[in-house]
Amino acid sequence: LHMSSNMELPQKRYYRQRAHSNPLADHCFEYPVSPDEMDWREVFPAWEDGNRVEFLDVGCGYGGLLTSLSPLYPDTLMLGLEIRVKVSDYVKDRIKALQLSHAPGYTNIGVLRTNAMKHLPNYFRKGQITKMFCLFPDPHFKKTKHKWRIINRSLLAEYAYIMREGDGLMYLATDVQDLHQWMKEHLEAFPLFEEVCEAERQKDPVIPLLSSSTEEGKKVARAGGVVYTSCFRRVSDPKAATH
């Protein structure tokens, strides 16, 4: 580990990488054929049979959200997904350092290098995820690259599949207003999601972390920018209710 002398945490300068990665490129990933084939002990050393990941941070970056959520929900297993190899290595080392310096804390978080746009059903069962986060995703400004955006119609069907019906929540944050509108419009048009009302958002302890816990969020704050957040609930299929 590349550790700092004071914090005993890895230093980001040893793990720097390009800000974004092409999610449609043919990266070489090993992934399970089905969720039953996944050995989670590689990610969570204290894993026990019957445990399940419930919180999922898609594109977790340097792990700021995971490390903020961990003490708030110590009995909930949370996983960060990150496609960039050096960044995922940093998060692994950061988690190991926190586990060593704050034992027995931070054993409920882990990170996996994979492509969330391709392999989610290989890892997660139907209705497994209770909270899902897409914070500061790549905006892919060019119209020809909008298909790479992490929120699109085909991917929403996969997200709905792995999220728990009735109370599963998807949290979004970005400093790009156009992307904020894009994500909201796609979720509003999708029948299995509905936006959480402002009164409920005010009571949710997770909402403030959307803009304050990540490296990207802190950059925006330092620059005096605006972070746009939204939250959607996974609801029942309205067509199924009529049968």
Secondary structure, DSSP 8 states (H G I E B T S, - for coil): --B-TTT-SB-GGGS---S---TTS-------SSGGG--GGGT-TT--TT--EEEEEET-TTSHHHHHHTTTSTTSEEEEEE--HHHHHHHHHHHHHHHHHSTTTTTTEEEEE--HHHHHHHH--TT-BSEEEEES-----SGGGGGGSSS-HHHHHHHHHHB-TTT-EEEEEES-HHHHHHHHHHHHHSTTEEE--HHHHHH-TTTTHHHHSSHHHHHHHHTT---EEEEEEE---HHHHT-
